[in-house]
Amino acid sequence: MNTKLTLNLDKEIIEEAKTYAKSHSVSLSKLIENYLNSITKASKTKSTVSPLVESLTEIIPSDYDERIEYRNYIDKKHA
């Protein structure tokens, strides 16, 4: 269940975060949710992966295939 949350943050940080989220094709809400999830999980269990890395795990789509991306890159490069 999603719930609305109001935050008061520095305007410059918000703009930088929006740019970061857009460049990684993720909403700012999802980015913050992933971060909060990772730090709350980290407090419950000992993790060898940093919270930042854990928060980034959902950014890459599950159907992402680096071989296809590389093939597309090579095709475009040599076209």
N, C-alpha and C positions, 0 to 999 in steps of 0.2 A: 504494500500500500504506500503510495507516494503522499508526502505531506509538504506543504509549502513552508519555506524557511526564509526569513528576512535577515540579511547580514549587513553590517555597516563596515565597509572596507575602503581603503584608500583608492581614489578614482584611478590613479595611474596603475595600480596593481590590477584592478579590475580590467582595464583596457589591455594590459599585457597578457593577462590570463585569457581573455576572449580571443586575442590574436593567436596565442598558443593553442587553445582548444580548436579554433577554426583550422589551423595548419595541420592538426592531427585528426581532423574530421570527427570530432567528438563535441558534444555540447558542454558548456561550462558547468551545468548542473551535474552531468555524468562525471566530469573530471573531479569535481569537488566530492561527489558521492564516493568515487573510487578512492580518493585520498582518505576521506574519513573512515571508510571501510577498512583500508589498510592499516591505519594507525590504531583503530579499535581492535582489529584482529591481532595486531602486533602486541598489544598489551595483554591479550588473553593467552597467546602462545608465543614461544620464543621462535623467531624467524631468522634465518640466515640471509634472507633477501631484504634489502632496504625497503621501507615503505614506499619510496618513490618508484622503485622498480615494480613493486606489486600494484601500485596504482596505474601503471602504464600497461599492464597485461591485457586489459579489455579494450585498449585502443586499436590493436591490430585485429581485424576481423577474423573470425574462426575459419573462414573459407579462403583466407589469403594463401596464395601459393607463390613463393619466391621464384620458383623455376619459370612460371608463366611471366612474371614481371621481368625477369632477366631476359627471357626470350623476346618479349616486347621491346625492351631496351635495345637489344642487339639488332633486331629487325629495323627499328627506327634509326639507329646509328648508321646502318649500312644501306639504307634505302636511298 
